[in-house]
Amino acid sequence: MIRRPLSSLSSFLGVDEIDRDARLKMLLAGLLFYFHVTFRNFHGIPAFSTAGTAAFNYIPTWPFEDLRGLIFMSQPWTDLYLSVLATLALGGVLAALAGRTLAAMGLLAFLFPNELYFYLSELRVVHNYYHIHLMLTLMFLISRQKLFFMRVGLLCCYLDAGFAKLTPSWLAGDAFNSVPDKLPLLPKSDGLVVLAGRALIALELLGPFVWFARSRALRLASVAAFLVFHLYSVVIVGFLYPTIMFTMLVPAFLGFDRPLHAGYRFERRHLASWAYAALLVVGGLWSILIPGSVLLTAEGKYFGLFMFEANRGVRFQAVVEKGPTRMQFEVERYPRMTAVDDVEGRKAWGRMSGTIHQAGEEPRPLDAYRVVRDGDVVVWNPQLFSGGDTVVFGDPYLYYFYGKELCRRYQPDRLSLTLESTLNRKETIYPVLAIYDFCGLNPSYNPFWRNSWIKAPPL
């Protein structure tokens, strides 16, 4: 009775194909291992639990913007569940290496929606390496001729990475020339940074097409160039991004003795994989098609990859008025690897300040580094704005969600939000938000196109 459903499931998941190719077993193990890494990293994040929602310390991505009921577990239960998922992922690695392919694929199919759920629940954990992991996991799950389509998936990932760098910051070398150490381990030369940046863009946009070349030497040289780049990137971005790329790139191109397309024959069951590959490429291009500068508006950029495309700083101000009370909060986030030190000599992420003004009284300071409540309602949580890296903290959606949620929770008489950005340590200040009655305007966020309430000044 059980044998027939298991046989159907094995066929659906392509178990026999994986069993025949050691490279596919390695790819399966690599994807499962990264699930383990991911759930370990998600452990302890308050935004994934009711503790985050209660403390106004969560920024769900736009699909989850109005779905507050999806966050229903307390912090201890959330951490326990994440630990279980991490353990299952590690068990999946062992199953894949031991030849228990059906069990490993079943775990892969189970863990994928779990990671997607947590990933969409919190904007501040959004990173390219999780994007890539989810992209390639879905490709592995839905594809037949898995090795071929995993190579196609990697091609799409590199194209998306190249598309994300087609910005003034990268083409002019400003993103890394604005960082005090420029490119680690290399001479501190502005010209070298520009040359290296453009060479990387060329590699990502053109290198994958070399995989179709007849020359085996050219194909292997392209793969080797990507491996060298990922090895070097460890000193800039740490291990998480290179780990997912190494665990995918190496097994996918072992025995790469024929061009990528050699021996491929189209079948109708490949339509889903080709449609998904096309969707990945369109997603990478989407932000380029939206009017305005994605460096400032961030509109559409999460549909593809979004590398460190600019070294930004931001200044955000919120003025909250209710009855006789007027509270003002200001946040300044410094550019990446800033040279500004705090009072203890550490590199500072930014600063916060606040004031409160009661009618008939002089304004007095308000500690913006602490949670501010009016009765039982949280009006301000500094952790909402101190988290997230340089890619996320410049995203107007973060400040939009703060405004929407504050209007819902607190119902102020008036809420004024302003956001200004700087790019690559340059003096030009770009106004991004200037909404003087946010609750009255009640804007909605369109992730697919321009939002009229977000300013898009030319760079």
C-alpha positions as CSV (number, residue, x, y, z in Angstrom):
1,M,0.0,0.0,0.0
2,I,2.8,2.4,0.9
3,R,5.1,1.3,-1.9
4,R,3.1,2.9,-4.8
5,P,2.8,6.4,-3.2
6,L,6.5,6.3,-2.3
7,S,7.3,5.3,-5.9
8,S,5.2,8.1,-7.2
9,L,6.9,10.6,-4.8
10,S,10.4,9.3,-5.8
11,S,9.5,9.8,-9.5
12,F,8.1,13.3,-8.8
13,L,11.2,14.4,-6.9
14,G,13.7,12.8,-9.4
15,V,15.3,10.5,-6.8
16,D,16.5,8.0,-9.4
17,E,18.3,10.8,-11.3
18,I,20.0,11.9,-8.2
19,D,21.1,8.4,-7.3
20,R,22.8,8.0,-10.6
21,D,25.0,11.1,-10.3
22,A,27.3,11.8,-7.4
23,R,27.3,15.5,-8.3
24,L,23.6,15.8,-7.7
25,K,24.0,14.1,-4.3
26,M,26.7,16.7,-3.5
27,L,24.4,19.5,-4.6
28,L,21.5,18.1,-2.5
29,A,23.8,17.9,0.5
30,G,25.0,21.4,0.0
31,L,21.5,22.8,-0.2
32,L,20.5,21.0,3.0
33,F,23.7,22.1,4.8
34,Y,22.8,25.7,4.0
35,F,19.4,25.2,5.5
36,H,21.2,24.2,8.7
37,V,23.3,27.4,8.5
38,T,20.3,29.6,7.8
39,F,18.1,28.3,10.7
40,R,21.1,28.6,13.0
41,N,21.5,32.2,12.0
42,F,17.8,32.9,12.4
43,H,17.9,31.6,16.0
44,G,17.3,34.3,18.6
45,I,15.8,37.0,16.3
46,P,12.9,38.6,18.1
47,A,11.1,39.7,14.9
48,F,10.3,36.0,14.1
49,S,8.2,35.7,17.3
50,T,5.4,37.4,19.1
51,A,8.0,39.2,21.2
52,G,9.0,41.2,18.1
53,T,5.5,42.1,17.2
54,A,4.6,43.1,20.8
55,A,7.8,45.3,21.1
56,F,7.3,46.9,17.6
57,N,10.5,45.4,16.5
58,Y,9.6,43.7,13.2
59,I,9.6,44.7,9.5
60,P,7.8,42.1,7.4
61,T,8.4,42.2,3.7
62,W,5.6,43.4,1.5
63,P,3.8,40.0,1.0
64,F,3.4,39.8,4.8
65,E,2.7,43.5,5.4
66,D,-0.9,43.0,6.5
67,L,-0.7,39.3,7.7
68,R,0.2,39.9,11.3
69,G,-1.4,36.6,12.4
70,L,1.3,34.6,10.7
71,I,3.7,35.4,13.6
72,F,2.1,33.4,16.4
73,M,4.9,31.6,18.4
74,S,6.6,33.1,21.4
75,Q,10.4,33.6,21.4
76,P,11.2,30.3,23.2
77,W,8.9,28.2,20.9
78,T,10.3,30.0,17.8
79,D,13.9,29.3,18.8
80,L,13.0,25.6,19.6
81,Y,11.3,25.2,16.2
82,L,14.3,26.8,14.5
83,S,16.6,24.4,16.3
84,V,14.5,21.5,15.2
85,L,14.6,22.7,11.6
86,A,18.4,23.1,11.8
87,T,18.8,19.6,13.2
88,L,16.5,18.2,10.4
89,A,18.6,19.9,7.8
90,L,21.8,18.4,9.2
91,G,20.1,15.0,9.3
92,G,19.2,15.6,5.6
93,V,22.8,16.1,4.8
94,L,23.7,12.8,6.3
95,A,20.8,11.1,4.5
96,A,22.0,12.5,1.2
97,L,25.5,11.4,1.7
98,A,24.3,7.9,2.9
99,G,22.2,7.4,-0.2
100,R,18.9,7.9,1.5
101,T,17.9,10.2,-1.3
102,L,14.1,10.1,-0.9
103,A,14.3,11.1,2.7
104,A,16.8,13.9,1.9
105,M,14.6,15.2,-0.9
106,G,11.5,15.1,1.4
107,L,13.4,17.2,3.9
108,L,14.5,19.6,1.2
109,A,10.8,20.0,0.1
110,F,9.8,20.5,3.8
111,L,12.5,23.0,4.7
112,F,12.1,25.2,1.7
113,P,8.7,26.7,2.7
114,N,9.9,27.0,6.3
115,E,12.8,29.2,5.3
116,L,10.6,31.2,2.9
117,Y,8.2,31.8,5.7
118,F,10.8,33.2,8.1
119,Y,12.6,35.0,5.3
120,L,9.5,36.9,4.2
121,S,8.7,37.7,7.8
122,E,11.6,40.1,8.4
123,L,13.1,42.6,5.9
124,R,16.3,43.0,8.0
125,V,17.4,39.5,7.4
126,V,17.2,39.8,3.6
127,H,20.5,39.0,2.0
128,N,21.8,37.8,-1.3
129,Y,23.0,34.5,0.0
130,Y,19.6,33.6,1.3
131,H,18.1,34.8,-2.0
132,I,20.5,32.5,-4.0
133,H,19.9,29.5,-1.7
134,L,16.1,29.8,-2.1
135,M,16.4,30.3,-5.9
136,L,18.6,27.2,-6.4
137,T,16.6,25.1,-3.9
138,L,13.4,25.7,-5.9
139,M,15.3,24.9,-9.2
140,F,16.5,21.7,-7.7
141,L,13.1,20.7,-6.5
142,I,11.1,21.3,-9.7
143,S,13.6,20.3,-12.4
144,R,14.3,17.1,-14.3
145,Q,17.8,16.9,-15.8
146,K,18.7,18.5,-12.5
147,L,22.4,19.0,-13.3
148,F,21.7,20.9,-16.5
149,F,19.1,23.2,-14.8
150,M,21.3,23.8,-11.7
151,R,23.9,25.1,-14.1
152,V,21.2,27.2,-15.8
153,G,20.2,28.4,-12.3
154,L,23.8,29.5,-11.5
155,L,23.9,31.3,-14.9
156,C,20.7,33.2,-13.9
157,C,22.2,34.1,-10.5
158,Y,25.4,35.5,-12.0
159,L,23.4,37.5,-14.5
160,D,21.2,38.9,-11.7
161,A,24.4,39.8,-9.8
162,G,25.7,41.6,-12.9
163,F,22.4,43.5,-13.5
164,A,22.5,44.7,-9.9
165,K,25.9,46.3,-10.5
166,L,24.8,48.4,-13.5
167,T,24.6,51.5,-11.3
168,P,26.7,54.7,-11.2
169,S,28.2,53.6,-7.9
170,W,29.7,50.4,-9.4
171,L,30.6,51.7,-12.9
172,A,32.4,54.6,-11.5
173,G,34.0,52.6,-8.6
174,D,32.4,54.9,-6.0
175,A,31.0,52.1,-3.8
176,F,34.4,50.8,-2.7
177,N,36.4,53.9,-3.3
178,S,34.2,55.4,-0.6
179,V,35.3,52.7,1.9
180,P,38.5,53.6,3.8
181,D,40.3,50.3,3.0
182,K,38.9,50.1,-0.6
183,L,39.5,46.5,-1.7
184,P,41.4,44.5,1.0
185,L,44.7,42.9,0.0
186,L,45.0,45.1,-3.1
187,P,46.8,48.4,-3.7
188,K,44.8,51.4,-2.5
189,S,44.3,52.8,-5.9
190,D,41.0,54.5,-7.2
191,G,41.8,53.4,-10.7
192,L,42.3,49.8,-9.6
193,V,38.9,49.7,-7.8
194,V,37.2,51.0,-11.0
195,L,39.0,48.4,-13.1
196,A,38.2,45.6,-10.7
197,G,34.6,46.5,-10.4
198,R,34.1,46.7,-14.2
199,A,36.0,43.4,-14.6
200,L,33.6,41.7,-12.1
201,I,30.5,43.1,-13.9
202,A,31.9,41.7,-17.2
203,L,32.7,38.4,-15.6
204,E,29.1,38.1,-14.2
205,L,27.4,39.2,-17.4
206,L,29.6,37.4,-19.9
207,G,31.4,34.6,-18.0
208,P,28.4,32.2,-17.8
209,F,28.0,32.3,-21.6
210,V,31.5,30.9,-21.9
211,W,30.1,27.7,-20.4
212,F,28.6,27.1,-23.9
213,A,32.0,27.4,-25.6
214,R,33.5,24.4,-27.4
215,S,36.9,25.0,-25.8
216,R,37.1,23.0,-22.5
217,A,40.0,25.3,-21.4
218,L,37.8,28.4,-21.8
219,R,34.9,26.8,-19.9
220,L,37.1,25.8,-17.0
221,A,38.8,29.2,-17.0
222,S,35.4,30.8,-16.5
223,V,34.5,28.6,-13.6
224,A,37.9,29.1,-12.1
225,A,37.5,32.9,-12.3
226,F,34.3,32.7,-10.4
227,L,35.9,30.4,-7.8
228,V,38.8,32.9,-7.3
229,F,36.3,35.8,-7.0
230,H,34.3,33.9,-4.3
231,L,37.5,33.0,-2.4
232,Y,38.6,36.7,-2.4
233,S,35.1,37.9,-1.4
234,V,35.5,36.2,1.9
235,V,37.6,39.1,3.2
236,I,34.9,41.6,2.2
237,V,31.6,39.9,2.9
238,G,32.5,37.0,5.2
239,F,31.7,33.3,4.7
240,L,28.0,33.2,4.1
241,Y,27.9,34.3,0.5
242,P,31.0,32.3,-0.6
243,T,29.8,29.2,1.2
244,I,26.6,28.9,-0.8
245,M,28.4,29.6,-4.1
246,F,31.2,27.2,-3.5
247,T,28.9,24.4,-2.4
248,M,26.9,24.9,-5.6
249,L,29.5,25.8,-8.1
250,V,32.1,23.1,-7.4
251,P,29.8,20.0,-7.7
252,A,27.8,21.5,-10.5
253,F,30.9,21.8,-12.7
254,L,32.8,18.7,-11.8
255,G,33.5,16.8,-15.0
256,F,32.6,19.8,-17.1
257,D,34.0,18.1,-20.2
258,R,31.2,19.3,-22.7
259,P,29.5,22.6,-23.4
260,L,26.6,23.4,-21.2
261,H,24.0,22.7,-23.8
262,A,25.6,19.5,-25.2
263,G,23.3,16.5,-25.1
264,Y,20.3,18.5,-23.9
265,R,17.0,17.7,-25.5
266,F,13.9,19.7,-24.7
267,E,10.9,17.9,-23.1
268,R,7.6,19.3,-22.1
269,R,8.3,18.5,-18.4
270,H,11.1,21.1,-18.7
271,L,8.7,23.9,-19.3
272,A,8.4,24.7,-15.5
273,S,12.2,24.9,-15.2
274,W,12.6,27.2,-18.2
275,A,9.8,29.4,-17.1
276,Y,11.4,29.7,-13.7
277,A,14.8,30.5,-15.2
278,A,13.1,33.3,-17.3
279,L,11.4,34.6,-14.2
280,L,14.8,34.8,-12.4
281,V,16.3,36.8,-15.3
282,V,13.3,39.2,-15.5
283,G,13.4,39.6,-11.7
284,G,17.0,40.7,-12.0
285,L,16.2,43.3,-14.6
286,W,12.9,44.5,-13.1
287,S,14.4,47.3,-10.9
288,I,16.3,48.7,-13.9
289,L,12.9,49.1,-15.8
290,I,11.3,51.1,-12.9
291,P,11.7,54.9,-13.4
292,G,13.9,56.6,-10.8
293,S,17.0,55.3,-9.1
294,V,16.8,52.0,-7.3
295,L,19.8,53.1,-5.2
296,L,17.4,55.6,-3.5
297,T,13.9,54.0,-3.9
298,A,14.8,50.3,-3.6
299,E,11.7,49.6,-5.7
300,G,11.8,46.2,-7.3
301,K,15.3,45.3,-6.2
302,Y,14.4,42.2,-4.2
303,F,13.0,40.5,-7.2
304,G,16.6,39.8,-8.2
305,L,19.9,40.1,-6.4
306,F,21.0,43.3,-4.7
307,M,24.7,43.3,-4.1
308,F,26.5,46.1,-2.1
309,E,25.5,48.6,-4.8
310,A,26.2,51.8,-2.9
311,N,27.8,52.9,0.3
312,R,24.9,54.9,1.8
313,G,24.1,57.0,4.8
314,V,20.6,58.0,5.8
315,R,18.9,60.5,8.1
316,F,15.4,59.8,9.2
317,Q,13.1,62.0,11.3
318,A,9.6,61.2,12.7
319,V,7.4,63.7,14.4
320,V,4.5,62.2,16.3
321,E,1.7,64.5,17.6
322,K,-1.2,63.3,19.7
323,G,-3.2,65.6,22.0
324,P,-0.9,68.0,23.8
325,T,2.2,65.9,23.2
326,R,4.7,66.2,20.4
327,M,7.5,63.7,20.2
328,Q,10.4,64.0,17.7
329,F,12.8,61.2,16.9
330,E,15.9,61.3,14.6
331,V,18.1,58.5,13.4
332,E,21.3,58.8,11.4
333,R,22.9,55.7,9.9
334,Y,26.5,56.1,8.9
335,P,28.0,54.6,5.7
336,R,29.5,51.2,5.7
337,M,32.9,50.9,7.4
338,T,32.7,54.5,8.6
339,A,35.7,56.2,10.1
340,V,33.5,57.8,12.8
341,D,34.1,56.3,16.3
342,D,31.8,56.3,19.3
343,V,32.8,57.4,22.7
344,E,34.3,54.0,23.5
345,G,36.5,54.0,20.4
346,R,34.4,51.4,18.5
347,K,33.2,51.9,14.9
348,A,29.8,53.5,15.3
349,W,26.7,52.4,13.3
350,G,25.0,55.8,13.7
351,R,23.3,57.9,16.3
352,M,19.8,58.6,17.6
353,S,18.1,61.6,19.4
354,G,14.7,62.5,20.6
355,T,12.7,65.3,22.2
356,I,9.3,65.6,23.8
357,H,7.2,68.7,24.0
358,Q,4.1,69.0,26.2
359,A,1.8,72.0,25.5
360,G,2.8,74.9,27.7
361,E,6.2,73.4,28.6
362,E,9.7,73.7,27.2
363,P,10.9,70.8,25.0
364,R,13.0,68.3,26.9
365,P,15.3,65.5,25.7
366,L,13.9,62.0,25.1
367,D,16.1,59.0,25.2
368,A,15.8,57.6,21.7
369,Y,18.1,54.6,22.5
370,R,15.3,53.1,24.7
371,V,11.8,51.9,23.9
372,V,9.4,54.9,24.2
373,R,5.8,54.1,25.2
374,D,2.6,56.1,25.7
375,G,0.7,54.0,28.2
376,D,0.8,50.5,26.8
377,V,1.5,51.5,23.2
378,V,5.1,51.3,21.9
379,V,5.7,54.5,19.9
380,W,9.4,54.0,19.3
381,N,11.8,51.1,19.4
382,P,15.4,51.9,18.5
383,Q,16.1,48.3,17.5
384,L,13.8,48.8,14.6
385,F,16.2,51.2,13.0
386,S,19.6,50.0,14.3
387,G,19.3,46.6,12.7
388,G,19.9,45.8,9.0
389,D,22.9,46.5,6.9
390,T,23.7,49.2,4.3
391,V,21.4,47.6,1.7
392,V,18.4,47.5,3.9
393,F,18.6,50.6,6.1
394,G,18.3,52.9,3.0
395,D,15.1,51.2,1.9
396,P,12.1,53.6,2.2
397,Y,9.8,50.6,2.8
398,L,11.4,50.2,6.3
399,Y,10.3,53.7,7.3
400,Y,6.9,53.3,5.4
401,F,6.1,50.3,7.5
402,Y,7.0,52.1,10.7
403,G,4.5,54.8,9.7
404,K,1.8,52.4,8.8
405,E,2.1,50.3,11.9
406,L,2.4,53.4,14.2
407,C,-0.9,54.8,12.6
408,R,-2.6,51.5,13.3
409,R,-1.2,51.0,16.9
410,Y,-1.2,54.6,18.2
411,Q,-3.5,56.6,15.9
412,P,-1.7,59.9,16.3
413,D,-3.3,63.2,15.3
414,R,-0.4,63.8,13.0
415,L,2.7,61.8,11.9
416,S,5.4,63.5,9.8
417,L,8.2,61.3,8.2
418,T,11.2,62.6,6.3
419,L,14.1,60.5,4.9
420,E,17.3,61.7,3.3
421,S,20.1,59.6,1.8
422,T,23.7,60.2,0.8
423,L,25.6,57.9,-1.5
424,N,29.3,56.9,-1.3
425,R,30.3,59.6,1.2
426,K,29.5,62.4,-1.2
427,E,28.0,65.7,0.0
428,T,24.9,65.5,-2.1
429,I,21.8,64.9,0.0
430,Y,18.9,63.2,-1.7
431,P,15.4,63.7,-0.3
432,V,13.6,60.3,-0.4
433,L,10.6,60.8,1.9
434,A,8.8,64.0,2.9
435,I,5.3,63.1,4.1
436,Y,3.9,65.6,6.6
437,D,0.6,63.8,7.4
438,F,1.4,60.1,6.9
439,C,-1.8,58.8,8.5
440,G,-3.9,61.2,6.6
441,L,-2.3,60.3,3.3
442,N,-2.4,56.6,4.2
443,P,-0.1,55.5,1.3
444,S,0.1,52.0,0.0
445,Y,3.3,50.3,-1.2
446,N,3.5,48.9,-4.7
447,P,6.5,46.6,-4.9
448,F,6.3,46.3,-8.7
449,W,6.5,49.9,-9.8
450,R,7.0,53.5,-8.8
451,N,5.4,54.8,-5.7
452,S,4.4,58.4,-6.1
453,W,5.0,59.2,-2.4
454,I,8.7,58.1,-2.7
455,K,10.8,60.8,-4.2
456,A,13.2,59.8,-7.0
457,P,15.6,62.6,-7.6
458,P,18.1,62.1,-10.4
459,L,21.6,61.0,-9.3
